Amino acid sequence: MIKFPSKEKNLFVEQGKLLDEKNRGFIRDALPNNGLKVEATSATIISGPPGVGKTYGTIEECKNRNVTYITIGSGTTNVQMVMKLAYNVSRLKDDEELVLIMDDADDVMFGSYEDLNRWKIALADAQPELGLFPTYNHPVNMTNTLTGLRKQGKDSLADSIEQYIDDDSVGVTIPMTQVRVLVLCNLDLEDPKAFSRSPKMKSAVKAVLDRQGYHRIDADWQQLWGWLAHVLSKTQPFDDHELNIGQKKELLQWMYSNWQQLRSTSFRTVNKLAADMINFPDDYESKWETKLRGN
């Protein structure tokens, strides 16, 4: 672990490590092959401010567990969602599960009542005795999309989609019984003010929280900085161009001193600063200044 001359900073790094371990424990419990005897839900919502490691930790734990996963974000369209899900679900064996990481769920899932209702159906509990199973529904004719895919030579993708199209219905219905969903958002969904302008959304969100696992990550900015320092101490932003300990400490010290002015404090910012340090060894400090608000 990186050590600083300041005992206070070293304490923040230790707090960041504890925060990371706690959050990763929750993530691991939400993934397949977690060793749990029974599970009440196959979907988990992780909420917290930007830069606390929600996405970074989830993807790394998926890789550590060697599970099949896909990611979607605020730029993912419904058609892209259908293609990703259909292709990957169709290739699952009977004893396999797919992990869907929903990043930026503030927009993807909680952006509108319609989106939330679609995902509420997709994340619902299976009730075999009633013939009810969770599905992701896209009630739009896919003929043009399928034609375009085949023209591009993407027949296997088109075949995957077609197997979830029924002759007596419009659109695509993809089964979600073998899909675990990790929902990552910034919103504190238990905050009474979060949806105060929309009683309809507030009620719908409450129903979702009742059905899914929910974990809220709260930390002050020094703990968030400590988390970045902890992660950077044991990783490299770029494997082919490693930073030495002195460079890592300089980068982290600069972030600490300018934290309140930084446009973003996620690990993506660490990557950007590291890239400047590698690409512009004689001028990286001036490049760093452009990452501050107002520059």
Protein Blocks (a to p, Z undefined) as FASTA:
>chain_A
ZZdfblklmmmmmmmmmmmmmmmmmmmmmpghklpabdfbfcdcddddehilpmmmmmmm
mmmnopacddddfklcfklmmmmmmmmmmmpcfkbccddddehklmmmmmpmklmmmmmm
mmpccdfknopacddddfbdfklmmmmmmmnopamlmmmmmmmccfkbgcjdddfklccc
ddddfbdfkbmklmmmlmklmmmmmmmmmmpccddddddfklmmmmmmmmmmmmcfblkl
ccdfklmmmmmmmmmmmmmmpmbfcfklmmmmmmmmmmmmmlmmmmmmmmpghZZ
